[in-house]
Amino acid sequence: MRSLPVEILREFRKGYFRKRHFYSFEFLSKTYRFTDADVSIFANLDGTGRWYEPKGISFDVIPVSLENKVASVILMINNADHKLSDLIFGEDTRNRPCYIYLCILDNNMNVVGTLDTFYGFADKIDPVESKEIELQVVDHMIKWAKRTLRTHNPTCDRVFTDTVGCHYVGAADVVTAIRVQADPPTTTIEVDSTVGINTVDSKISIVMDNGRKHWSRILTIPDADTITIRDAIPAGRYAPIDAVVETRRWCDYSRERCEEMSNTDNFGGFPWLPYLEDKQILWGREAKG
C-alpha cells in the first residue's frame, strides 16, 4: 500500500490546507508546467526549482489497478489562449511524457509536500472546442502492448533493392540480343553489346529456339560484345541470331549473396541462428559437479 509523505500527513492533522496539482507536459518543442492553483507556484519536483503557471485543468479520477492493464486519465485543459492547440497542430505530441503531482499548500500558498500521482504518455488529444482540450494520458503499461513487427530469420527479410531497408541499387537491367548463334554446349555468348552488364549482381536469360528462357550466372565479360556464362546452352537447343538476352538484378536473401554485392551493412537476417538450434544455452552460472 502506498503511504503519504510525513509532511502531507502533518498538514492533514492540522485541518487547514489546500490540495492542488502540478502538471508537466514534456512535448518535443517545449515543456509546459501548469498548476490548477489560482496563482503561480514555485516548486522543486525533479531536483530543479521551477515555476508552475496557473491553468484550468481538471480530471475525474486517477485509476489504480493491480491488474496488468493500461490505465489512463483524461485531462480537460483550458485553451483560451490557443497555445496548446497551436502546438498540437504543429507537431506530433503522442507518446510524450506527462506527469501529475498531488500538492499540499499552506495558507500562504507555500508548498508543504508533493506526491507523484500519475506518470504516463500523451495518447489521444482532442480539441473538443476552441476553448478546451481533452488530453488522454496512458501509463507505462501501454509499452507492453507493443509487438515486434519483424521475426528472427537466418535469411534477409528486406525487399531487394528497396531504398528503405535493402538500399541496394546495383547495375540497371539490360536488354540486348544474340549476335552469333549460340549452339550447345557453348558457354561463350556473342551479343550486340555488353554495355551496362556486370558480373556482380546480374543473372542472364537467353531465349532459346523453343521460346523458353535459359538462365545462368555471368562469369566474365571478355569484351564489348562477348560474355561467358556458367551454365552452358542445353543439349538439343540453340539461341538463334537476334534472340533476346536480358539481365536481371537478383538476390537469394543469404548473407553470402549480400557479401558479394558489398551490402552486408543492410543485411536484415540473423545468419548465426541455425548454429544455435542444437546448442545448450545456459542462463546464469553453470552448476558445478
Sequence and secondary structure as in RCSB ss.txt:
>XXXX:A:sequence
MRSLPVEILREFRKGYFRKRHFYSFEFLSKTYRFTDADVSIFANLDGTGRWYEPKGISFDVIPVSLENKVASVIL
MINNADHKLSDLIFGEDTRNRPCYIYLCILDNNMNVVGTLDTFYGFADKIDPVESKEIELQVVDHMIKWAKRTLR
THNPTCDRVFTDTVGCHYVGAADVVTAIRVQADPPTTTIEVDSTVGINTVDSKISIVMDNGRKHWSRILTIPDAD
TITIRDAIPAGRYAPIDAVVETRRWCDYSRERCEEMSNTDNFGGFPWLPYLEDKQILWGREAKG
>XXXX:A:secstr
     HHHHHHHHHT  EEEEEEEEE SS EEEEESSSS EEEESSSSEEEEEE  EE S     SSSS  EEEE
EEE TT HHHHHHHHS  TT EEEEEEEEE TT  EEEEEEEEEEEEEEEEEEETTEEEEEEE GGGGGG   S 
   SS  S TT TTTT    S   EEEBSS B TT  EEEBS  TT  SSSEEEEEE TTS EEEEEEEEEEETT
EEEESS   TT  B TT EEEEEE   S HHHHHHTT GGG  S TTHHHHTT     SS    
